[in-house]
Amino acid sequence: MILATNFKSNLTRAKTVEYLEKVEAYCEENSISDEVMIFPPASALCEKSLHVSVGAQNAFGVVNGAFTGELALDQLQEFGIKTILIGHSERRHVLGESQELIAEKFNFYKEQGFRIVYCIGEPLEVREEGNSALLAYLDAQYKGIDLSYKNLVIAYEPVWAIGTGLTPTLDDVELIHGAIREETSAALLYGGSVKAESAKSFLALDNVDGVLVGSGALNPDDFCSMIRDAASLQ
Ligand code: 13P
């Protein structure tokens, strides 16, 4: 399974180092074999530890150049970063990234052999239109994305579930992951208001290969509890 946490614009570099040490020690002491990833803010990027990979929340699809405010491949390589999150709903909807730009980033980091966690998910008004509208919306988010890329992980994160405390029902998650599974053999993560208390029920579902957690994993003890729950399901 894959346990991933996205810090977004939370935690400092110092707090990230503490966090990483704590999670690394937990994985070591408990011989964790699941894949564990953290996505800290850009100011806290650092080398991978033994069990925990460190990924970038965003980067431009170039080696380097004149792109004010963006990180590029050179800056990621300095820390040995080989994992990236692409298509997150906050980048799509708050920062206005188009599908075209997202696909460009995807193709650049695919060429570099990165592990890509590619996020998809529908807003509430689409959800309210029913399942066929929802799946058509997700289909549009596959445009320009190679769903057979071997280092691809897909995170299904309904926009209305992110940071709201709301989640789809377990049956809904299973249904949507089943539909995504028909398109790709990539590992499928569920994200959106996953908490320490609820992670296990998502992880136990068919076609859920892991979770991508924001606020519910800002405390490393909560993230370790999710890692423990995943290990107990094996
Ligand atoms: P929350 O867990 O805070 O809902 O955020 C989920 C998310 O966006 C992870 O990428």
Residues whose N, C-alpha, C, O or C-beta is under 5 A from the ligand:
A	BS01	13P	N6 A161 I162 G163 T164 G191 G192 S193 V194 L212 V213 G214 S215 G216
